[in-house]
Amino acid sequence: MKYLSYVATEGGPILVGDIGTFSNWHGIDTNDYDDLISEMDINDKLITIDKMQAICWDPEGGGTTYIYEFSDKIFLIKGFEKDLSRYCLSPLNYEEKIGSISVHTGLAMVYATEPATMINEVIPNNSGHIIHEDIAFENSVFVKKGLKERFNCYSDYIYDDDKTLYKVKRLVLEKVKK
């Protein structure tokens, strides 16, 4: 299991897709974010940005979503325990299949309020956070360069022993076998 990084938010969804998907995403600088939120319902969903598919995933509240890679999956995990990596080992519940996305230039995870139009210009040499004057919230955009995959995307919860409260919410990107 490999810890990749995290994405910090103040509440609201995280967008996940190919790096190229976000070259025209303006977040709160235009109506992009307001339009996205007005269309959101209780479910996470597949959206289209500039004719490319992305995942709109709501981690349910502000905080930090941690990113791990394990086996043929990438996990975004939101919870409040010190070490969330163990939840990569929990079986996938397949509660909600959101859809599939294709990644050609690398995987980007963007806090939806942020403008990401500069993402192609300021990608770090390797994977990492995007640092740019247009980004208001530190560590809110992360890219994993060089990834070329198709992913099936699922959102699920892992509950406590009583199955009354959830411990974590996960977005699981499972590589499609060729």
C-alpha positions, 0 to 999 in steps of 0.5 A: 500500500502506498500513501500518495497524498491528500486533498484538503477542502472546506466542504463541497465536492472533489472532482476526479478525472484526467488532467486535461479535463480541468483546463476549462474548469473555473470553480467559483471564479465563474458559474462552474461551481454554482452550476455544479452544486445546483445540479447535485443531489444526494448522490455522487455522480459522473459529470462532463467537463469539456466533453470529458468525463469526471467524477464528482464526489462529495466527501461529506463535509470539510477536512482532509481526504487521503489518497492511497494506491493499493493493488489495482485501486486508488482510494480517496478516504475521508474519515477522522482517524489518525491512520486511514490506510487500513481501510484500503484493505476493507472489501469494496462494498460496491454500494454505488457505482458512479461510472467509469473514467479514462485517464490519458495524461495523469489523474487530477483531484480538484477541490471543486471550488478551485479554478484549475485552468492552469493545471496543464501549465504548472504540473510538477515534474512528478506527482504532487500538489499544484501551487499557483496564485489562483488556487485559494486553498492550500493543497486542494489540487493534486495530480498523479502524473503519467497514469494511463488507465480506465477506472470503474469508480465506486463510492462506499462507506465503512460502518462501525460494528453496530452498523449505525454510524459510518467510520469513513467514506471512500471513493475507489477507482478500480483499474479496468482489466485489459 
